[in-house]
Amino acid sequence: MFIFSEKDIRNVVDVNEKAVELIEEGFRKLEAGEVTMPPILRVDIPENNGEVDVKTAYMKGLDKFALKISSGFFNNASKGLPSLSGMMLLFSTETGFPEAVLQDNGYLTDVRTAAAGAVAAKYLAPARATTAGIIGTGAQARYQLRALMIVREIEDVLVYGRNPEKVAAFIEEMREADGMNVRAAESAEEVVRSSEIVITTTPAKEPIVQKDWLHAGLHITAMGSDAEDKNEIHPEVIGAADLLFCDSKSQVLRLGEHHHAAEAGIIDENSDVREIGAVISGNAGGRENDQQFTICDLTGTGVQDTAIAVYAYDQLRKAEKGTLFGE
């Protein structure tokens, strides 16, 4: 069994066109019935504002599949630590034996989540959108913005966060590292009203985005709500959408933004909520015109983890990285 370090993984996998391609293909295979994917397993640790999620999926045709263990401990910032961590384990689909441990500390999750956001924007955001807004200033906000630039020619970016120092650091990093035209917004409302594409990236437990802020032509990708108690989008916003999209309908109705709208009686399991894989495959329609208001709810799927982990393993072996354990 091989063990790979975060440093080596970062050297072979990045937020780029290849990552977007891998995640797009994963969604297509999910729609085609070529994926076995059980529900998410989660352990909550409320006294430390923490959670641990376990996701997995088998993709037909691959010789390995991933079991991803991902933690989110949202008090870690006060300890000088990142909020997210974890690892991915790879198993043989022929023997079931473990073949690798990818000690990515959440990096591969960041990459595949950002790539999913790019796929959503590629198929659902207005084709000529040039303004984007980010709510949140953490690592995923950075990755989401970089991924968005792969599929849309964004000229102006607005960012809002509760901590002015983190907002300033975010702006400086995105300007210096990526040359982006980013400025701070005074409120989340300003972000929504002034942007054509909005991405929410927070672990909020009370709705941030409100119905009164919406406008024609807006697309929102909401990716922070991956547990029943998380909620970035007011249920009335879901009800106001012209079209609703998601990564997995059963999953978003259980723990995503759609879950809160269902609890409020605004939608139910029979509502028209289209999976991104169906849009990619041509089995469901996407955005029909640039005046529609659309939402894509991304809760993260095991198929994304297997897609990115198997690719990372192959690249690492080509680069002759890793430590062989158990000889």
C-alpha positions in Angstrom: 0.0 0.0 0.0 1.3 3.5 -0.9 1.1 6.5 1.3 1.1 9.9 -0.4 1.8 13.3 1.3 -0.2 16.5 0.8 2.9 18.1 -0.7 3.2 15.5 -3.4 -0.5 15.5 -4.1 -0.5 19.3 -4.5 2.3 19.0 -7.1 0.2 16.7 -9.4 -3.4 17.9 -8.9 -4.7 21.5 -9.2 -7.8 23.5 -9.9 -7.6 23.4 -13.7 -9.4 22.2 -16.9 -8.5 18.6 -16.2 -10.1 18.7 -12.7 -13.3 20.2 -14.2 -13.3 17.5 -17.0 -13.0 14.7 -14.4 -15.8 16.0 -12.2 -18.0 16.6 -15.3 -17.5 13.0 -16.4 -18.3 11.8 -12.9 -21.6 13.6 -13.0 -22.3 12.1 -16.4 -21.6 8.6 -15.2 -23.8 9.1 -12.2 -26.7 10.1 -14.5 -26.0 7.1 -16.7 -26.3 4.6 -13.8 -22.7 3.7 -13.9 -22.0 4.7 -10.3 -22.8 2.9 -7.0 -23.0 5.6 -4.4 -24.4 5.1 -0.8 -25.7 8.0 1.4 -23.3 10.1 3.3 -22.2 9.0 6.8 -21.7 11.9 9.2 -20.6 12.2 12.8 -21.4 15.5 14.6 -19.2 16.8 17.4 -21.2 19.8 18.5 -19.2 20.8 21.5 -16.3 21.6 19.2 -18.4 22.9 16.3 -17.2 19.9 14.3 -18.3 17.2 12.0 -16.8 14.2 10.1 -18.2 13.1 6.8 -17.6 9.8 5.0 -18.3 9.6 1.3 -17.6 6.9 -1.3 -18.6 5.7 -4.7 -17.7 3.0 -7.2 -17.5 4.2 -10.8 -17.9 1.4 -13.4 -14.7 0.8 -15.3 -12.3 2.0 -12.7 -9.9 -0.4 -11.0 -10.0 1.6 -7.7 -12.6 3.5 -5.7 -12.2 6.1 -2.9 -13.4 6.2 0.7 -13.1 9.8 1.7 -13.0 10.9 5.4 -13.4 14.6 5.7 -13.6 16.8 8.8 -14.9 20.3 9.3 -14.1 21.9 12.7 -15.2 25.5 12.4 -13.6 26.8 15.6 -10.2 25.9 14.3 -9.5 29.4 13.1 -9.1 30.6 16.7 -6.5 27.9 17.1 -4.6 29.0 14.0 -5.7 25.9 12.1 -7.6 25.3 8.9 -11.3 24.4 9.3 -11.1 21.4 7.0 -9.0 18.3 7.0 -9.2 14.6 6.1 -7.8 11.9 3.9 -8.8 9.6 1.1 -8.3 5.8 1.0 -8.2 3.9 -2.3 -9.3 0.3 -2.6 -9.0 -2.2 -5.4 -12.3 -2.9 -7.2 -11.1 -6.4 -8.0 -9.9 -7.6 -4.6 -11.1 -5.0 -2.1 -7.6 -4.6 -0.7 -6.5 -1.1 0.3 -4.0 0.3 -2.2 -3.3 3.8 -1.1 -3.7 6.5 1.6 -3.8 10.0 0.2 -3.0 12.3 3.2 -4.4 15.4 1.4 -5.7 17.1 4.5 -8.8 18.1 2.6 -7.0 19.4 -0.5 -8.5 17.0 -3.0 -12.0 17.8 -1.5 -11.3 21.5 -2.1 -10.2 20.8 -5.7 -13.2 18.5 -6.6 -15.7 20.9 -4.9 -14.3 23.9 -6.9 -14.4 21.9 -10.1 -18.1 21.0 -9.4 -18.8 24.7 -9.0 -17.1 25.3 -12.4 -19.3 22.6 -14.0 -22.4 24.2 -12.6 -21.4 27.6 -14.0 -20.5 26.1 -17.3 -23.9 24.7 -17.9 -26.1 27.1 -15.9 -24.7 30.6 -15.5 -25.4 33.3 -18.2 -23.0 32.7 -21.1 -21.8 36.3 -21.2 -21.6 36.9 -17.4 -18.7 39.1 -16.5 -19.4 39.9 -12.8 -19.2 37.4 -9.9 -19.7 37.6 -6.2 -18.3 35.4 -3.5 -19.8 35.1 0.0 -17.2 33.7 2.3 -13.4 34.2 2.5 -12.0 30.7 3.3 -10.0 28.3 1.1 -13.1 27.1 -0.8 -14.0 30.7 -1.8 -10.5 31.0 -3.3 -10.8 27.7 -5.2 -14.3 28.4 -6.4 -13.2 31.7 -7.9 -10.3 30.2 -9.6 -12.4 27.4 -11.0 -15.1 29.8 -12.2 -12.4 31.7 -14.3 -11.9 28.4 -16.3 -15.4 28.5 -17.7 -16.4 32.2 -17.7 -14.5 35.4 -18.6 -15.1 37.2 -15.3 -13.9 40.8 -15.2 -15.1 42.0 -11.8 -15.4 40.2 -8.5 -17.2 41.2 -5.3 -16.4 39.5 -2.0 -18.2 39.7 1.4 -17.1 38.2 4.7 -17.8 39.0 8.3 -14.1 39.5 9.2 -12.6 42.6 7.5 -9.1 41.3 7.9 -9.9 38.0 6.2 -11.6 40.0 3.4 -8.5 42.1 2.9 -6.3 39.0 2.9 -8.5 37.3 0.3 -8.5 40.4 -2.0 -4.7 40.7 -1.7 -4.1 37.0 -2.5 -6.5 36.9 -5.5 -5.1 40.1 -6.9 -1.4 39.1 -6.5 -1.6 35.4 -7.3 -4.3 35.5 -10.0 -4.4 39.1 -11.2 -8.1 39.3 -10.5 -10.0 42.5 -10.1 -11.5 41.9 -6.7 -13.1 44.4 -4.3 -14.9 44.2 -1.0 -18.6 44.5 -0.7 -20.2 46.2 2.3 -22.8 43.5 2.7 -24.0 40.1 1.3 -26.9 42.0 -0.2 -24.5 44.1 -2.3 -22.8 41.0 -3.6 -26.1 39.5 -4.7 -27.6 42.7 -6.2 -24.4 43.5 -8.1 -23.4 40.1 -9.5 -24.5 37.9 -12.3 -23.0 34.8 -10.7 -22.9 34.4 -6.9 -21.2 31.5 -5.0 -21.9 31.0 -1.4 -19.1 29.2 0.5 -19.9 29.4 4.3 -20.9 27.0 7.0 -23.8 29.4 8.0 -26.7 28.0 10.0 -29.0 31.0 9.4 -29.9 32.1 5.9 -27.7 34.7 4.3 -29.2 35.3 0.8 -32.7 36.8 0.8 -35.5 36.9 -1.7 -35.6 40.7 -1.9 -32.1 40.8 -3.3 -32.7 38.7 -6.4 -32.7 40.0 -10.0 -33.2 38.7 -13.5 -30.3 36.8 -15.0 -28.8 35.8 -11.6 -27.2 32.4 -11.1 -26.4 31.2 -7.6 -24.2 28.2 -6.8 -24.7 27.3 -3.1 -22.1 24.8 -1.8 -21.8 25.5 1.9 -24.9 23.5 3.1 -23.8 19.9 3.4 -25.5 19.1 6.7 -29.1 19.4 7.9 -28.3 22.3 10.2 -26.5 24.4 7.6 -28.4 27.0 5.6 -27.1 29.8 3.4 -30.1 30.4 1.2 -33.5 31.5 2.5 -36.2 29.0 1.5 -38.1 31.7 -0.3 -35.2 32.2 -2.6 -35.5 28.5 -3.7 -39.2 29.2 -4.3 -38.4 32.2 -6.4 -36.1 30.4 -8.8 -37.1 29.8 -12.4 -35.0 26.6 -12.5 -33.6 24.5 -9.7 -30.5 22.3 -10.1 -28.3 20.1 -7.8 -25.6 17.4 -7.7 -27.9 14.7 -6.2 -31.7 15.3 -5.7 -32.1 12.8 -2.9 -29.1 14.3 -1.1 -30.1 18.0 -1.4 -33.6 17.1 -0.1 -32.0 15.5 2.9 -29.3 18.0 3.8 -28.9 20.8 1.3 -30.6 24.1 0.7 -33.5 22.3 -0.9 -34.0 20.5 2.4 -34.9 23.7 4.2 -37.3 24.7 1.3 -39.0 21.3 1.6 -39.4 21.7 5.4 -41.0 25.1 4.7 -43.4 23.5 2.3 -42.1 25.4 -0.7 -41.0 22.4 -2.6 -41.3 18.6 -2.2 -39.8 15.4 -3.6 -41.9 15.8 -6.8 -40.7 19.3 -7.6 -38.7 19.9 -10.7 -35.1 19.8 -9.3 -32.7 18.8 -12.1 -29.4 17.0 -11.4 -26.4 18.5 -13.1 -25.5 15.1 -14.6 -28.8 15.0 -16.4 -28.1 18.5 -17.9 -24.6 17.4 -19.0 -26.1 14.3 -20.6 -28.9 16.1 -22.4 -31.6 14.4 -20.3 -32.7 17.6 -18.7 -32.7 21.2 -19.9 -30.5 23.8 -18.4 -30.7 27.6 -18.5 -33.0 28.7 -21.3 -32.2 32.4 -21.5 -30.1 35.0 -19.8 -33.1 36.5 -17.9 -33.8 33.4 -15.8 -32.9 33.2 -12.1 -31.2 29.8 -11.5 -29.8 28.0 -8.4 -27.5 25.0 -8.2 -27.3 23.3 -4.8 -24.0 21.4 -4.4 -23.7 19.1 -1.3 -20.7 17.1 -2.5 -20.9 13.5 -3.8 -18.8 10.4 -3.5 -18.4 10.1 -7.2 -16.4 13.4 -7.2 -14.1 11.9 -4.6 -13.4 8.7 -6.5 -12.9 10.6 -9.7 -10.3 13.0 -8.3 -8.6 10.4 -6.0 -8.0 7.8 -8.7 -6.6 10.5 -11.0 -4.3 11.8 -8.2 -3.1 8.2 -7.6 -2.3 7.7 -11.3 -0.4 11.0 -11.5 1.5 10.3 -8.3 2.6 6.9 -9.5 3.7 8.4 -12.9 5.8 10.9 -10.9 7.2 8.0 -8.8 6.0 9.7 -5.6 4.8 8.0 -2.4 6.1 5.6 0.3 5.4 1.9 -0.1 4.1 0.7 3.3 4.0 -3.0 4.5 6.9 -4.5 2.6 
